Amino acid sequence: MWPPQPRCLAAWDSTRIMGQDVKADEFFPCRLGCGACCVCISISSPLPGHPNGKPGGVRCANLTDDNLCAIFGRPERPAVCDGFKAERLFCGDSNEEAMRILSELEASVGR
């Protein structure tokens, strides 16, 4: 897509997560079957199964039993989901770490 669009949350150069300074310079592929972003992050726009959006901490209705997005690549998938890019800053080194980091970030924006 041109011009390049800013990535969700990743616009920061660095931040503190779980008491550690973290640089937003390391990108890597999404861990299939993780689903942390589909649980932790709130979505304000309507999407299938969530006509009024999805609160943070609520499992997305479109997340399959194996933690894959059932509407991936479809037009009804919200732009915020499509714009979220996996990277170590937000996803850590494991699915469990991703859940902790994204839950902490979600809680911090709700304060």
PyMOL commands that place a pseudoatom at each C-alpha (Angstrom):
pseudoatom trace, name=CA, resn=MET, resi=1, chain=A, elem=C, hetatm=0, pos=[0.000, 0.000, 0.000]
pseudoatom trace, name=CA, resn=TRP, resi=2, chain=A, elem=C, hetatm=0, pos=[1.397, 3.401, -0.928]
pseudoatom trace, name=CA, resn=PRO, resi=3, chain=A, elem=C, hetatm=0, pos=[1.985, 5.669, 0.847]
pseudoatom trace, name=CA, resn=PRO, resi=4, chain=A, elem=C, hetatm=0, pos=[2.981, 3.435, 3.757]
pseudoatom trace, name=CA, resn=GLN, resi=5, chain=A, elem=C, hetatm=0, pos=[0.400, 3.495, 6.520]
pseudoatom trace, name=CA, resn=PRO, resi=6, chain=A, elem=C, hetatm=0, pos=[1.369, 3.809, 10.188]
pseudoatom trace, name=CA, resn=ARG, resi=7, chain=A, elem=C, hetatm=0, pos=[1.129, 0.568, 12.128]
pseudoatom trace, name=CA, resn=CYS, resi=8, chain=A, elem=C, hetatm=0, pos=[-1.212, 0.279, 15.081]
pseudoatom trace, name=CA, resn=LEU, resi=9, chain=A, elem=C, hetatm=0, pos=[0.649, 1.004, 18.339]
pseudoatom trace, name=CA, resn=ALA, resi=10, chain=A, elem=C, hetatm=0, pos=[4.028, 0.505, 16.633]
pseudoatom trace, name=CA, resn=ALA, resi=11, chain=A, elem=C, hetatm=0, pos=[4.501, 4.213, 15.958]
pseudoatom trace, name=CA, resn=TRP, resi=12, chain=A, elem=C, hetatm=0, pos=[6.559, 4.461, 19.135]
pseudoatom trace, name=CA, resn=ASP, resi=13, chain=A, elem=C, hetatm=0, pos=[10.344, 4.298, 18.834]
pseudoatom trace, name=CA, resn=SER, resi=14, chain=A, elem=C, hetatm=0, pos=[10.632, 2.824, 22.291]
pseudoatom trace, name=CA, resn=THR, resi=15, chain=A, elem=C, hetatm=0, pos=[8.555, 2.314, 25.377]
pseudoatom trace, name=CA, resn=ARG, resi=16, chain=A, elem=C, hetatm=0, pos=[8.593, 0.575, 28.745]
pseudoatom trace, name=CA, resn=ILE, resi=17, chain=A, elem=C, hetatm=0, pos=[6.754, -2.704, 28.931]
pseudoatom trace, name=CA, resn=MET, resi=18, chain=A, elem=C, hetatm=0, pos=[6.680, -4.746, 32.100]
pseudoatom trace, name=CA, resn=GLY, resi=19, chain=A, elem=C, hetatm=0, pos=[9.389, -2.486, 33.538]
pseudoatom trace, name=CA, resn=GLN, resi=20, chain=A, elem=C, hetatm=0, pos=[11.824, -2.913, 30.648]
pseudoatom trace, name=CA, resn=ASP, resi=21, chain=A, elem=C, hetatm=0, pos=[12.854, -0.516, 27.897]
pseudoatom trace, name=CA, resn=VAL, resi=22, chain=A, elem=C, hetatm=0, pos=[11.865, -2.064, 24.570]
pseudoatom trace, name=CA, resn=LYS, resi=23, chain=A, elem=C, hetatm=0, pos=[12.743, -0.818, 21.078]
pseudoatom trace, name=CA, resn=ALA, resi=24, chain=A, elem=C, hetatm=0, pos=[10.179, -1.017, 18.285]
pseudoatom trace, name=CA, resn=ASP, resi=25, chain=A, elem=C, hetatm=0, pos=[12.660, -2.069, 15.643]
pseudoatom trace, name=CA, resn=GLU, resi=26, chain=A, elem=C, hetatm=0, pos=[12.283, -5.805, 15.449]
pseudoatom trace, name=CA, resn=PHE, resi=27, chain=A, elem=C, hetatm=0, pos=[9.589, -7.294, 13.221]
pseudoatom trace, name=CA, resn=PHE, resi=28, chain=A, elem=C, hetatm=0, pos=[8.701, -10.935, 12.798]
pseudoatom trace, name=CA, resn=PRO, resi=29, chain=A, elem=C, hetatm=0, pos=[5.847, -13.052, 11.457]
pseudoatom trace, name=CA, resn=CYS, resi=30, chain=A, elem=C, hetatm=0, pos=[2.699, -13.641, 13.451]
pseudoatom trace, name=CA, resn=ARG, resi=31, chain=A, elem=C, hetatm=0, pos=[2.701, -16.878, 15.476]
pseudoatom trace, name=CA, resn=LEU, resi=32, chain=A, elem=C, hetatm=0, pos=[-0.238, -18.755, 14.000]
pseudoatom trace, name=CA, resn=GLY, resi=33, chain=A, elem=C, hetatm=0, pos=[-2.504, -20.014, 16.742]
pseudoatom trace, name=CA, resn=CYS, resi=34, chain=A, elem=C, hetatm=0, pos=[-1.536, -17.310, 19.249]
pseudoatom trace, name=CA, resn=GLY, resi=35, chain=A, elem=C, hetatm=0, pos=[-4.668, -15.138, 19.093]
pseudoatom trace, name=CA, resn=ALA, resi=36, chain=A, elem=C, hetatm=0, pos=[-3.535, -12.745, 21.840]
pseudoatom trace, name=CA, resn=CYS, resi=37, chain=A, elem=C, hetatm=0, pos=[-4.397, -9.673, 19.770]
pseudoatom trace, name=CA, resn=CYS, resi=38, chain=A, elem=C, hetatm=0, pos=[-7.866, -11.135, 19.137]
pseudoatom trace, name=CA, resn=VAL, resi=39, chain=A, elem=C, hetatm=0, pos=[-8.498, -11.388, 22.863]
pseudoatom trace, name=CA, resn=CYS, resi=40, chain=A, elem=C, hetatm=0, pos=[-6.660, -8.512, 24.537]
pseudoatom trace, name=CA, resn=ILE, resi=41, chain=A, elem=C, hetatm=0, pos=[-7.249, -5.577, 22.216]
pseudoatom trace, name=CA, resn=SER, resi=42, chain=A, elem=C, hetatm=0, pos=[-10.515, -3.620, 22.132]
pseudoatom trace, name=CA, resn=ILE, resi=43, chain=A, elem=C, hetatm=0, pos=[-12.098, -2.899, 18.747]
pseudoatom trace, name=CA, resn=SER, resi=44, chain=A, elem=C, hetatm=0, pos=[-14.426, 0.093, 18.522]
pseudoatom trace, name=CA, resn=SER, resi=45, chain=A, elem=C, hetatm=0, pos=[-15.781, -0.635, 15.040]
pseudoatom trace, name=CA, resn=PRO, resi=46, chain=A, elem=C, hetatm=0, pos=[-18.537, -3.185, 14.442]
pseudoatom trace, name=CA, resn=LEU, resi=47, chain=A, elem=C, hetatm=0, pos=[-17.503, -6.623, 13.226]
pseudoatom trace, name=CA, resn=PRO, resi=48, chain=A, elem=C, hetatm=0, pos=[-19.284, -9.948, 12.763]
pseudoatom trace, name=CA, resn=GLY, resi=49, chain=A, elem=C, hetatm=0, pos=[-20.305, -11.258, 16.169]
pseudoatom trace, name=CA, resn=HIS, resi=50, chain=A, elem=C, hetatm=0, pos=[-19.647, -7.872, 17.821]
pseudoatom trace, name=CA, resn=PRO, resi=51, chain=A, elem=C, hetatm=0, pos=[-22.073, -5.306, 16.344]
pseudoatom trace, name=CA, resn=ASN, resi=52, chain=A, elem=C, hetatm=0, pos=[-21.029, -2.695, 18.929]
pseudoatom trace, name=CA, resn=GLY, resi=53, chain=A, elem=C, hetatm=0, pos=[-17.325, -3.466, 18.802]
pseudoatom trace, name=CA, resn=LYS, resi=54, chain=A, elem=C, hetatm=0, pos=[-15.329, -5.778, 21.068]
pseudoatom trace, name=CA, resn=PRO, resi=55, chain=A, elem=C, hetatm=0, pos=[-14.087, -4.846, 24.547]
pseudoatom trace, name=CA, resn=GLY, resi=56, chain=A, elem=C, hetatm=0, pos=[-10.499, -5.611, 25.482]
pseudoatom trace, name=CA, resn=GLY, resi=57, chain=A, elem=C, hetatm=0, pos=[-10.089, -8.928, 27.269]
pseudoatom trace, name=CA, resn=VAL, resi=58, chain=A, elem=C, hetatm=0, pos=[-13.038, -10.505, 25.440]
pseudoatom trace, name=CA, resn=ARG, resi=59, chain=A, elem=C, hetatm=0, pos=[-12.296, -13.316, 23.003]
pseudoatom trace, name=CA, resn=CYS, resi=60, chain=A, elem=C, hetatm=0, pos=[-13.306, -12.300, 19.473]
pseudoatom trace, name=CA, resn=ALA, resi=61, chain=A, elem=C, hetatm=0, pos=[-16.283, -14.232, 18.145]
pseudoatom trace, name=CA, resn=ASN, resi=62, chain=A, elem=C, hetatm=0, pos=[-14.323, -14.727, 14.914]
pseudoatom trace, name=CA, resn=LEU, resi=63, chain=A, elem=C, hetatm=0, pos=[-11.414, -16.477, 16.594]
pseudoatom trace, name=CA, resn=THR, resi=64, chain=A, elem=C, hetatm=0, pos=[-11.590, -20.184, 15.773]
pseudoatom trace, name=CA, resn=ASP, resi=65, chain=A, elem=C, hetatm=0, pos=[-10.953, -22.998, 18.245]
pseudoatom trace, name=CA, resn=ASP, resi=66, chain=A, elem=C, hetatm=0, pos=[-7.361, -23.183, 16.974]
pseudoatom trace, name=CA, resn=ASN, resi=67, chain=A, elem=C, hetatm=0, pos=[-6.937, -19.403, 17.496]
pseudoatom trace, name=CA, resn=LEU, resi=68, chain=A, elem=C, hetatm=0, pos=[-7.043, -18.371, 13.851]
pseudoatom trace, name=CA, resn=CYS, resi=69, chain=A, elem=C, hetatm=0, pos=[-9.134, -15.531, 12.436]
pseudoatom trace, name=CA, resn=ALA, resi=70, chain=A, elem=C, hetatm=0, pos=[-12.218, -16.838, 10.635]
pseudoatom trace, name=CA, resn=ILE, resi=71, chain=A, elem=C, hetatm=0, pos=[-12.584, -13.546, 8.707]
pseudoatom trace, name=CA, resn=PHE, resi=72, chain=A, elem=C, hetatm=0, pos=[-8.906, -13.075, 7.778]
pseudoatom trace, name=CA, resn=GLY, resi=73, chain=A, elem=C, hetatm=0, pos=[-8.675, -11.571, 4.275]
pseudoatom trace, name=CA, resn=ARG, resi=74, chain=A, elem=C, hetatm=0, pos=[-12.412, -10.877, 4.089]
pseudoatom trace, name=CA, resn=PRO, resi=75, chain=A, elem=C, hetatm=0, pos=[-13.874, -7.374, 3.652]
pseudoatom trace, name=CA, resn=GLU, resi=76, chain=A, elem=C, hetatm=0, pos=[-15.743, -7.489, 6.977]
pseudoatom trace, name=CA, resn=ARG, resi=77, chain=A, elem=C, hetatm=0, pos=[-12.465, -7.810, 8.908]
pseudoatom trace, name=CA, resn=PRO, resi=78, chain=A, elem=C, hetatm=0, pos=[-11.899, -4.466, 10.686]
pseudoatom trace, name=CA, resn=ALA, resi=79, chain=A, elem=C, hetatm=0, pos=[-9.102, -2.197, 9.506]
pseudoatom trace, name=CA, resn=VAL, resi=80, chain=A, elem=C, hetatm=0, pos=[-7.596, -2.194, 13.006]
pseudoatom trace, name=CA, resn=CYS, resi=81, chain=A, elem=C, hetatm=0, pos=[-7.133, -5.970, 12.790]
pseudoatom trace, name=CA, resn=ASP, resi=82, chain=A, elem=C, hetatm=0, pos=[-5.591, -5.750, 9.350]
pseudoatom trace, name=CA, resn=GLY, resi=83, chain=A, elem=C, hetatm=0, pos=[-3.317, -2.923, 10.494]
pseudoatom trace, name=CA, resn=PHE, resi=84, chain=A, elem=C, hetatm=0, pos=[-1.955, -4.703, 13.555]
pseudoatom trace, name=CA, resn=LYS, resi=85, chain=A, elem=C, hetatm=0, pos=[1.435, -6.196, 12.716]
pseudoatom trace, name=CA, resn=ALA, resi=86, chain=A, elem=C, hetatm=0, pos=[3.161, -8.757, 14.870]
pseudoatom trace, name=CA, resn=GLU, resi=87, chain=A, elem=C, hetatm=0, pos=[6.465, -7.643, 16.329]
pseudoatom trace, name=CA, resn=ARG, resi=88, chain=A, elem=C, hetatm=0, pos=[8.484, -8.524, 19.394]
pseudoatom trace, name=CA, resn=LEU, resi=89, chain=A, elem=C, hetatm=0, pos=[7.527, -5.255, 21.111]
pseudoatom trace, name=CA, resn=PHE, resi=90, chain=A, elem=C, hetatm=0, pos=[3.891, -6.382, 21.350]
pseudoatom trace, name=CA, resn=CYS, resi=91, chain=A, elem=C, hetatm=0, pos=[4.084, -10.147, 20.934]
pseudoatom trace, name=CA, resn=GLY, resi=92, chain=A, elem=C, hetatm=0, pos=[7.128, -11.054, 22.988]
pseudoatom trace, name=CA, resn=ASP, resi=93, chain=A, elem=C, hetatm=0, pos=[8.689, -14.481, 22.637]
pseudoatom trace, name=CA, resn=SER, resi=94, chain=A, elem=C, hetatm=0, pos=[5.651, -16.644, 23.442]
pseudoatom trace, name=CA, resn=ASN, resi=95, chain=A, elem=C, hetatm=0, pos=[1.869, -16.647, 23.257]
pseudoatom trace, name=CA, resn=GLU, resi=96, chain=A, elem=C, hetatm=0, pos=[1.719, -16.185, 27.027]
pseudoatom trace, name=CA, resn=GLU, resi=97, chain=A, elem=C, hetatm=0, pos=[4.047, -13.180, 26.881]
pseudoatom trace, name=CA, resn=ALA, resi=98, chain=A, elem=C, hetatm=0, pos=[1.932, -11.673, 24.087]
pseudoatom trace, name=CA, resn=MET, resi=99, chain=A, elem=C, hetatm=0, pos=[-1.157, -11.985, 26.294]
pseudoatom trace, name=CA, resn=ARG, resi=100, chain=A, elem=C, hetatm=0, pos=[0.633, -10.231, 29.182]
pseudoatom trace, name=CA, resn=ILE, resi=101, chain=A, elem=C, hetatm=0, pos=[2.047, -7.408, 27.046]
pseudoatom trace, name=CA, resn=LEU, resi=102, chain=A, elem=C, hetatm=0, pos=[-1.130, -6.715, 25.085]
pseudoatom trace, name=CA, resn=SER, resi=103, chain=A, elem=C, hetatm=0, pos=[-3.283, -6.897, 28.236]
pseudoatom trace, name=CA, resn=GLU, resi=104, chain=A, elem=C, hetatm=0, pos=[-1.006, -4.358, 29.918]
pseudoatom trace, name=CA, resn=LEU, resi=105, chain=A, elem=C, hetatm=0, pos=[-1.140, -2.054, 26.891]
pseudoatom trace, name=CA, resn=GLU, resi=106, chain=A, elem=C, hetatm=0, pos=[-4.922, -2.339, 26.653]
pseudoatom trace, name=CA, resn=ALA, resi=107, chain=A, elem=C, hetatm=0, pos=[-5.275, -1.534, 30.352]
pseudoatom trace, name=CA, resn=SER, resi=108, chain=A, elem=C, hetatm=0, pos=[-2.982, 1.482, 30.000]
pseudoatom trace, name=CA, resn=VAL, resi=109, chain=A, elem=C, hetatm=0, pos=[-5.083, 3.074, 27.241]
pseudoatom trace, name=CA, resn=GLY, resi=110, chain=A, elem=C, hetatm=0, pos=[-8.261, 2.580, 29.261]
pseudoatom trace, name=CA, resn=ARG, resi=111, chain=A, elem=C, hetatm=0, pos=[-6.956, 4.567, 32.231]
for i in range(1, 111): cmd.bond("trace and resi %d" % i, "trace and resi %d" % (i + 1))
show_as sticks, trace
zoom trace
